[in-house]
């Protein structure tokens, strides 16, 4: 016997608490009866079934409550071997880590909003092989195509705008490197999702699409930020804002979402564009278009599928509750 949800074992304390309250109530009842007169005479007048019947009803109800809790813990016994299959695509997430992603015109800030979208894609595209590319003034492969969703999610969650040394934003480098990851044999559908505010300060992203097309992939883009823009806070390692980024003339820099550029790249790359709101909904709107190119099914791993036994506990609890109703409350 194993338990699929052992965390609910603490609910057994509820049964114990109810039992203690019932015991306390029974003692208070006896004191009240003793203060009113002879107990047997009172029971004769009220025709009450007596303490044994009450104790039996309480014991039956508490046992039913305990069995219900055990059922919630999902007992399992016996198993069968099941071979899983995975269906998905080859996907590369290209995440912008330039300093402009610290801007806070999207809650809580652009980078964390982009992370929410990336994590939503990882969850939704189960069975896919996903790679990670981080970019700013240059780009680098952080993870090759992998099905290790937990490891990929950890890399996304810990990403920071201080991870890459070269300042600026080079969308072309990100597209080129992501395209190289997808250039491999096989007939799995391929896609790149670019998560950025679209400000390109170097490189030629449109020119990079030429080599990108050779991989047979489509390019999707998710814009993070607002067209009105925001200042770029200077944040220390503790997360405290120490000032605002300024240009060489000392003027405060305003970073804006370049939506037309991201929309154009998605159009030329055969995909589509969405604007992020930090909830993950933009990424989820891309799931069906990415999958529409077809899916590839591969043999997965063999797992144990355990047989659920909670119906037996639920049935026993139900029978006991019916039995509790049959215990007499009045003497004939």
C-alpha positions in Angstrom: 0.0 0.0 0.0 1.3 3.5 -0.9 -0.3 6.9 -0.5 -0.4 9.3 -3.5 -1.3 12.4 -1.3 0.3 11.7 2.1 0.3 15.5 2.9 -3.4 15.2 3.9 -2.5 12.9 6.8 -2.8 16.0 9.1 -6.5 15.9 8.6 -6.6 13.0 11.0 -6.0 15.6 13.7 -9.5 16.8 12.9 -11.0 13.5 13.8 -9.0 13.5 17.0 -10.2 17.0 17.8 -13.9 16.1 17.1 -13.5 13.0 19.4 -12.1 15.2 22.2 -15.0 17.7 21.8 -17.5 14.8 21.9 -15.9 13.5 25.1 -16.0 16.9 26.7 -19.6 17.3 25.7 -20.5 13.9 27.2 -19.0 14.9 30.5 -20.8 18.2 30.6 -24.0 16.3 29.8 -23.5 14.0 32.8 -22.9 16.9 35.1 -26.1 18.6 34.0 -28.1 15.4 34.4 -26.6 14.9 37.9 -27.6 18.5 38.9 -31.2 17.9 37.7 -31.9 14.8 39.8 -31.8 11.0 39.4 -30.3 10.1 36.0 -32.4 7.0 35.5 -35.6 8.9 36.2 -34.6 11.6 33.7 -33.9 9.0 31.0 -37.3 7.4 31.8 -39.0 10.7 31.2 -37.1 11.6 28.1 -36.9 8.0 26.7 -33.3 8.8 25.7 -31.4 5.7 24.6 -28.5 6.2 27.0 -24.8 6.8 27.1 -23.8 3.6 25.3 -25.9 4.4 22.3 -24.4 7.9 22.1 -20.9 6.5 22.5 -21.6 4.0 19.7 -22.9 6.8 17.4 -19.8 9.0 18.1 -17.4 6.1 17.5 -19.0 5.2 14.2 -19.0 8.8 13.0 -15.4 9.3 14.0 -14.4 6.1 12.2 -16.2 7.3 9.1 -14.3 10.6 9.3 -11.0 8.8 9.6 -11.7 6.6 6.6 -12.7 9.7 4.6 -9.3 11.2 5.4 -7.5 8.0 4.4 -9.4 8.1 1.1 -8.4 11.7 0.5 -4.8 10.5 0.9 -5.4 8.3 -2.1 -4.3 4.8 -1.1 -2.8 2.8 -4.0 -2.0 -0.9 -4.3 -0.9 -2.9 -7.3 0.4 -1.5 -10.5 0.7 -2.1 -14.2 3.5 -1.0 -16.5 2.5 1.7 -19.0 4.7 3.0 -21.8 4.2 6.7 -22.3 4.5 8.7 -25.5 5.6 12.2 -26.0 4.2 14.6 -28.5 5.7 18.0 -29.2 8.0 20.2 -31.2 11.6 21.4 -31.2 11.5 24.8 -29.6 14.1 27.4 -28.7 13.3 30.2 -26.2 15.4 33.3 -26.8 15.3 35.5 -23.7 16.4 39.1 -23.8 18.7 39.9 -20.8 19.6 43.5 -21.8 19.5 46.2 -19.1 16.3 47.6 -20.7 14.5 44.5 -19.4 14.8 46.0 -15.9 12.2 48.7 -16.9 9.0 48.5 -14.9 6.3 49.5 -17.4 5.1 45.9 -17.2 4.5 44.4 -13.7 6.6 43.6 -11.9 9.3 44.4 -14.5 9.9 43.4 -18.1 12.3 40.5 -17.3 10.0 38.8 -14.8 7.0 39.2 -17.1 9.1 37.6 -19.9 10.0 34.8 -17.5 6.3 34.1 -16.7 5.6 33.7 -20.5 8.6 31.4 -20.9 7.6 29.2 -18.0 4.0 29.1 -19.3 5.3 27.7 -22.6 7.5 25.1 -20.9 4.4 23.9 -19.0 2.1 23.9 -22.0 4.4 22.2 -24.5 4.9 19.0 -22.7 6.7 16.4 -24.7 8.7 19.1 -26.6 12.4 19.4 -26.7 13.3 23.0 -25.6 16.5 24.9 -25.8 17.5 28.2 -24.2 19.3 31.2 -25.7 20.1 34.3 -23.6 21.1 37.5 -25.4 22.0 41.1 -24.8 24.8 42.7 -26.9 25.7 39.2 -27.9 24.0 35.8 -27.5 24.9 32.4 -26.1 23.4 29.0 -25.8 22.4 28.3 -22.2 20.8 24.9 -22.8 20.7 22.7 -25.9 17.4 21.0 -26.8 16.3 19.1 -23.8 13.2 17.5 -22.3 14.4 18.4 -18.7 11.6 20.9 -18.0 12.6 21.4 -14.3 16.2 22.2 -15.3 15.1 24.6 -18.0 12.6 26.3 -15.7 15.4 26.7 -13.1 17.6 28.4 -15.6 14.8 30.7 -16.7 13.9 31.6 -13.1 17.4 32.5 -12.1 18.3 34.5 -15.2 19.4 38.1 -14.6 20.2 41.2 -16.7 23.7 40.9 -15.1 24.4 37.5 -16.6 25.8 38.8 -19.9 28.7 41.2 -19.9 28.3 42.9 -23.3 25.7 45.7 -23.1 23.1 46.4 -25.8 20.6 44.2 -27.7 21.5 42.1 -30.7 18.3 40.4 -32.0 20.2 39.1 -35.0 22.7 37.2 -32.9 19.9 35.6 -30.9 18.0 34.5 -34.1 21.2 33.1 -35.7 22.2 31.1 -32.7 18.7 29.8 -32.0 18.5 28.8 -35.7 21.7 26.8 -35.4 20.3 24.8 -32.5 17.4 23.8 -34.7 19.5 22.7 -37.6 19.5 19.0 -37.1 18.1 15.9 -38.8 14.5 14.8 -38.1 11.0 15.8 -39.0 9.9 17.4 -35.7 8.2 20.8 -36.2 10.6 23.6 -35.2 10.0 27.1 -33.7 11.8 29.9 -32.0 10.0 32.2 -29.5 11.7 35.6 -29.1 11.0 37.3 -25.7 12.2 40.9 -25.9 11.3 44.6 -25.7 12.4 44.7 -29.4 15.0 47.5 -29.0 17.8 46.4 -31.3 21.0 48.3 -30.8 23.3 46.1 -33.0 23.2 43.4 -35.6 20.8 42.8 -38.5 17.8 40.7 -37.3 16.2 40.7 -40.8 19.4 39.5 -42.4 19.7 36.8 -39.7 16.3 35.4 -40.9 18.0 34.2 -44.1 20.1 31.6 -42.3 17.2 31.0 -39.8 14.9 29.9 -42.6 17.3 27.0 -43.5 16.4 25.3 -40.3 12.8 25.0 -41.4 11.6 26.8 -38.3 9.1 29.5 -37.7 9.7 32.6 -35.6 7.3 33.8 -33.0 7.8 36.9 -30.9 6.5 38.1 -27.5 6.8 41.8 -26.8 7.5 42.9 -23.2 6.9 46.5 -22.2 4.8 49.4 -23.5 5.1 51.7 -26.5 5.1 54.7 -24.1 8.2 53.2 -22.4 9.8 53.7 -19.0 13.0 54.7 -17.4 15.6 51.9 -16.7 16.3 51.6 -13.0 19.9 50.9 -11.8 19.4 48.0 -9.3 22.1 46.6 -7.0 22.5 43.0 -6.0 20.0 43.4 -3.2 17.3 44.7 -5.5 17.4 48.2 -4.3 17.0 51.0 -7.0 20.1 53.3 -6.9 19.1 55.6 -9.7 18.1 55.8 -13.3 20.1 54.9 -16.4 21.4 58.0 -18.3 23.0 58.5 -21.7 26.4 60.2 -22.4 24.8 63.6 -22.1 23.4 62.9 -18.7 19.8 62.6 -19.8 17.6 59.9 -18.4 17.1 57.1 -20.9 13.6 56.1 -21.8 13.2 52.5 -23.1 10.2 51.7 -25.3 8.7 48.5 -26.6 9.4 48.4 -30.4 6.3 46.5 -31.3 6.5 47.1 -35.1 10.0 45.6 -35.3 8.9 42.4 -33.3 5.7 42.1 -35.4 7.7 42.4 -38.6 10.2 39.8 -37.5 7.4 37.4 -36.7 5.7 38.0 -40.0 8.9 37.5 -42.0 9.6 34.4 -39.9 6.3 32.8 -40.7 5.0 33.1 -37.1 2.9 35.7 -35.2 3.4 38.3 -32.5 1.8 38.7 -29.0 2.3 41.3 -26.3 3.1 40.0 -22.8 1.2 41.1 -19.8 3.1 39.1 -17.2 0.4 36.4 -16.7 1.6 33.9 -19.3 -1.6 34.3 -21.4 0.4 35.7 -24.4 2.6 32.5 -24.5 -0.5 30.3 -24.2 -2.0 32.0 -27.3 1.0 30.8 -29.2 0.8 27.2 -28.2 -1.8 26.2 -30.8 -0.1 28.0 -33.7 3.3 26.4 -32.8 1.6 22.9 -32.6 -0.4 23.5 -35.8 2.7 22.7 -37.9 2.2 19.1 -36.8 3.3 17.0 -33.9 5.8 14.2 -33.7 5.2 11.2 -31.5 8.0 9.3 -29.9 8.2 6.4 -27.5 8.5 7.6 -24.0 9.5 5.8 -20.8 7.9 2.9 -19.0 6.2 4.0 -15.8 4.2 2.2 -13.0 0.5 3.1 -13.1 -0.8 2.3 -9.6 -4.4 1.2 -9.0 -6.4 3.6 -6.9 -8.0 2.1 -3.7 -9.7 5.3 -2.4 -13.2 4.1 -3.6 -13.0 1.3 -1.0 -12.4 3.8 1.8 -15.1 6.1 0.6 -17.6 3.2 0.4 -16.7 2.0 3.9 -17.2 5.6 5.3 -20.6 5.8 3.5 -21.7 2.5 5.0 -20.7 3.6 8.5 -22.6 6.9 8.2 -25.7 4.9 7.2 -25.1 2.6 10.2 -24.8 5.7 12.5 -28.4 6.6 11.5 -29.6 3.2 12.5 -28.4 3.4 16.1 -31.5 4.2 18.2 -31.8 7.6 19.8 -34.9 6.8 21.9 -36.0 3.8 23.8 -39.1 2.0 22.7 
